[in-house]
Amino acid sequence: MPGHNEGMTPANPPPIPISRAHQKIIVALDFPAWPAAAAWLAARREAPLWVKVGLELFIAAGPAAITALKQRGHKIFLDLKIHDIPNTAAGAARAAAAWGVDLITVHAGGGPAMLAAAAQARGAGLRVVGVTVLTSLDQTQMAALDWPGSIQERVVKWARLCQQAGLDGVVASAHEAAALRAALGREFLIVTPGIRPQGTAAQDQARAVTPAEALRAGADYLVMGRPLTQAADPDAAWHELNIDLAQR
Ligand code: C5P
């Protein structure tokens, strides 16, 4: 009977175990240029991660960054927060699908027609999630925008619009994750930024929560940027994150 290690020669090593962080964390590559992002990823010497390319890196490096990440086997969340007329939003979704991107964002504030247009244009491999209320907004900034109601009411209302339009999920703070799960069911993706491990600086995230809290609240994916990419010791930050997630 063949042993289970059969075929595992040095040229064919066993797969690297996928850590909990690999399954749940999307690393926000908010770097000013591709070489800095590539250097951070190269130093991680692990299985390919979920990564997020946002406005900063995409405007700096363009689709070449997407191609390079695909070649390295990463799953790609292209977070350009599309907010435009339906025809343009649909074209953007099609273009992202053609690059082999896995997940994109559209602004829920773009309205039902724009959300539906993006959802219909996405094709088989791409998932589209709606951005509800930015995690940097607090009640004071909501008032300055003249937005009535609580943050949670607005998040749930806009998430419902996203679901009705055929989107795959939403981006929202973990503070709203439990209410979103209850309102929208198990299948609707919840992607939560604004994540800060215990003892790290909140920076401009007004409503930060810890990774374990976010998962407990029902988040599917956690977006984390600066606590990982700007950590004094990135390896230690990644290791501690895995311990935190394993203990949840
Ligand atoms: O560095 P930090 O962990 O705060 O990065 C969070 C990332 O998540 C940033 O790239 C930011 O653009 C994104 N994001 C967010 N709040 C949202 C949607 C996306 O912070 N509502």
Boltz pocket constraint, residues with backbone or C-beta under 6 A from the ligand:
constraints:
  - pocket:
      binder: B
      contacts: [[A, 28], [A, 30], [A, 54], [A, 131], [A, 132], [A, 133], [A, 134], [A, 135], [A, 136], [A, 171], [A, 172], [A, 173], [A, 193], [A, 194], [A, 195], [A, 202], [A, 203], [A, 205], [A, 223], [A, 224], [A, 225], [A, 226], [A, 227]]
      max_distance: 6.0
